Amino acid sequence: MCGIVGYLGDKQATDVVIEGLAALEYRGYDSVGVAFISKDRAGKVVKQAGRVESLVPLVKQQALAGCHISIGHTRWATHGLPNSKNAHPHANNDNTIFVVHNGIIENYQELRDQLIKIGYNFYSETDTEVIPNLIDYYNKKTGSLEQAIRDTLNDLSGAFAVAILSTLEPDTIYAARVSSPLVIGVGENQDYILASDPNAIMEHTKKVIFLDDNDLAVIKKGKLKISDFKANTAKDPKVELLDYDQEKASLGDFPNFMLKEIFEAPQTIKTATLGRVLADEGIIKLGGLESINAQLRYIDRIVIVACGTSYYAGMVGEYLIEELAGIPVEVQQASEFKYRHEPFSRSTILLAISQSGETADTLAALEKVKDFGCLRLGVVNATGSSIARLTDAGVYCHAGPERAVASTKAFIAQVTVLTLIALYLSKGEHKSYRKLLKELELLPEKAKAVLDQANEIKRIALKYKDSSEFLYIGRTILYPCALEGALKLKEISYIHAEGYAAGEMKHGPLALIDKNFPTFALATNSAVLEKTLSNIEEIKARGGPIIALATLGNKKIQPLADEVIYLPETLEQTQPILAALAMQLFAYFVAEAKGLDIDRPRNLAKSVTVE
Ligand code: AGP
């Protein structure tokens, strides 16, 4: 959830760190801070509640003399209010050791109590503050800062990533991780940039080293040493190349990343299918699965685990895989899956879906089945992420960096990839196989046709922007889309929106309906359209306003709905992608009309790396 950046090299370190924090701010933005060592070897910390831009003048003023080493942090509060006292970096009592931290130290209270007993004082409510003081304690005991850091890391339990700076060794940054991402960018002239997310690195270098769990990196100018701090064994740094495209990650002419990422949908579908759909030959090529073809023959069940939007994409995948491949699928919220005691055989696949590849609950689900002997697959967007590295095989989404907290293009990519996986597992035997391959090639154009209705969707959004409640209803494969549509609206407009299976209306939700309670009804052409139209009639009979998503040419819907958004004709299996796009635009325009922070909605963060 938080963002960590560190730099060591010839550039003005605080400038690099501040720029990096700005690039990561979408991950968490309650408070921000930097620590640096000035040329006269004094350690300085500048931190406060609020956004990165508010810190810039303060840092510039303090770092005028120049500095070549710095660490910084943007915070999403877990322990303690978002204020300057709790902002990172945190220091030891002697103010010689500075630490930024992402994750949760589960045994911090016990460590804090022990340190207080031997005379240490604490000033924040954070778990983080135990780290610099524990390092200080071990340093005074061992006389070695590196050993002190190793001893401290071995005392901590929980999931964490840390960067450490000290006036005791003013030319070194220490960094370590346990179940929370850290990556080191290798710069041209022997400088290094450390971050919890490659987005902070890619404009400096594409050469990166992803740290693994229990790695401790000792970073000096032109010299990087990595070891396993638990096993105390040296490791060779493995340099990889980031496949991020800087252009894709920049805002361009858009007012914010969410709108940019919504309008990327046609390209997103294209890149998710590129080289994978050979419609004329009737072939689906998924290189990421070919290596496990032999094992796929024995699969008799798939459990999909994910969170939030990725969970709803998984629910769409359930319909697709069951219908096209005839394999039973169960979708579970990763946070629930961890604690279930369900039987898990070797012929079951665990399929994790994640945009960031760093979601703690989804990671924990993969860890849970590590010794079950089952296949672990991933549908991930962030290449090289922890989830991607933990799975046996998978299919990347290739949607490029998604910066807005509200996930849009990732959902489009995930559902596209899940359609490909369902077709791949069907071995071409389903009656709609060839039609679907052709439809996937036409889908980018159809997505563009939806985007071309942006002004019409905006008009409707302005009409309903002051609603305080919203219901989204859909049936079969559009039911998870109703859930996702409701999530989009609630997370960026703060309107309470609920998704429901349309068939459930009579079992309770109908009681909510009145003239102030609008319903977004997904009523595109399908085998269950008549049933959905009946639900719409029931709502209308109670005076409930209706916004309907319908298939171009459906005239029956007009007398029933107050507003209709028409989607291009497409197969039932590909309707979720077009429906989601229309609902993303609707949610966007409602939030925009309310003047809210579209890319960074309150209380949320982009990557939930704490459980
Ligand atoms: C979606 O708009 C939210 N930002 C959130 O629900 C997100 O989908 C969820 O946290 C899962 O993230 P992941 O795909 O990176 O694992």
Boltz pocket constraint, residues with backbone or C-beta under 6 A from the ligand:
constraints:
  - pocket:
      binder: B
      contacts: [[A, 307], [A, 308], [A, 309], [A, 310], [A, 353], [A, 354], [A, 355], [A, 356], [A, 357], [A, 358], [A, 359], [A, 362], [A, 404], [A, 405], [A, 406], [A, 407], [A, 408], [A, 491], [A, 605], [A, 606], [A, 607], [A, 608]]
      max_distance: 6.0
